[in-house]
Amino acid sequence: MEPANSGEIMQTASELNEGQLSTVVPTPDGSVIVYVTKRLPIDDNQLKAEKGRLAEALSNFQRMALFQEWLKLRRASSNCRAISVDSRWWSVEGGEQGEPFSARPPVRIPRHHES
């Protein structure tokens, strides 16, 4: 299992040269110090094979980060509140309960009609 801030630890390691020691990196459980003993050379064939996949993954990550930031700003500027939906109101074809992503929406309840 990776530590909660493994990205920060990896970033710290990437900024060090062989034989360098980092400053203290805080973690949820305390802190760590990173020491780089050796850097392995890049395998050019493996890099060529993975380059397209890595570029696509990076693009997807950046797109998702932009969307999350946009959504955060939209939520902050709106008067909307988040609500939770009781999973018992959702049903999946075949009768299973509680799977909203592949679920049919709940039955609509008619609004009160004014007379």
C-alpha positions in Angstrom: 0.0 0.0 0.0 1.4 3.4 -1.0 1.6 6.3 1.5 -1.0 9.0 1.2 1.5 11.5 -0.2 3.6 9.1 -2.3 3.5 11.6 -5.2 5.2 14.2 -3.0 7.9 11.7 -2.0 8.4 10.7 -5.6 8.7 14.4 -6.6 11.3 14.9 -3.9 13.3 11.9 -5.1 13.2 13.1 -8.7 14.7 16.5 -7.7 17.7 14.8 -6.0 21.0 13.6 -7.5 22.7 10.3 -6.6 24.0 10.5 -3.1 21.8 13.4 -2.1 19.6 13.5 1.0 16.3 15.4 1.1 15.0 17.7 3.7 12.2 16.3 5.9 9.0 15.4 4.0 5.9 15.4 6.2 3.5 12.4 5.9 0.2 11.6 7.6 2.1 9.3 10.0 5.1 11.4 10.7 7.8 12.3 8.2 10.4 10.8 5.9 13.8 11.7 4.5 14.6 10.6 1.0 18.1 9.4 0.0 18.9 8.5 -3.6 21.5 5.7 -3.7 21.4 5.1 -7.5 19.5 6.1 -10.6 18.8 3.4 -13.1 19.2 4.3 -16.8 16.1 4.7 -19.0 15.4 1.8 -21.3 14.8 3.5 -24.7 12.8 0.7 -26.1 10.5 0.5 -23.1 10.1 4.3 -23.2 9.1 4.2 -26.8 6.6 1.5 -26.2 5.1 3.3 -23.2 5.3 6.9 -24.4 1.9 7.0 -26.1 0.1 5.4 -23.1 1.9 7.8 -20.7 1.0 10.8 -22.8 -2.6 9.7 -22.9 -2.7 9.1 -19.1 -1.2 12.5 -18.5 -3.7 14.2 -20.8 -6.6 12.4 -19.0 -5.2 13.4 -15.6 -4.9 17.1 -16.7 -8.4 17.1 -18.2 -9.8 15.6 -15.0 -7.9 18.1 -12.8 -9.3 21.0 -14.9 -12.8 19.6 -14.7 -12.5 19.2 -10.9 -11.3 22.8 -10.6 -14.1 24.1 -12.8 -16.7 22.1 -10.9 -15.3 23.4 -7.6 -15.6 27.0 -8.8 -19.1 26.4 -10.1 -20.2 24.9 -6.8 -18.7 27.7 -4.9 -20.6 30.3 -7.0 -23.9 28.6 -6.9 -26.6 28.3 -4.3 -26.8 24.5 -4.7 -26.3 22.1 -1.9 -25.2 18.5 -2.3 -27.7 15.9 -1.3 -27.3 12.2 -0.7 -29.6 9.7 -2.4 -30.8 6.6 -0.5 -29.6 3.7 -2.6 -32.9 1.9 -1.8 -34.5 4.3 -4.3 -32.4 3.0 -7.2 -32.8 -0.4 -8.9 -30.8 -2.1 -11.6 -32.4 -4.2 -14.3 -32.6 -7.7 -12.8 -33.7 -6.4 -9.5 -30.4 -5.6 -7.8 -30.3 -2.6 -5.5 -27.9 0.3 -5.0 -25.9 0.7 -8.2 -26.7 4.3 -9.4 -24.3 4.3 -12.4 -26.1 1.6 -14.2 -29.4 2.2 -12.6 -32.8 3.4 -13.8 -33.8 6.6 -12.1 -36.4 6.5 -9.3 -40.1 6.8 -10.0 -41.1 10.5 -10.3 -43.4 11.8 -7.7 -45.9 14.3 -9.1 -45.7 17.8 -7.8 -48.6 19.2 -5.9 -50.9 20.9 -8.4 -52.3 24.3 -7.4 -56.0 24.6 -7.8 
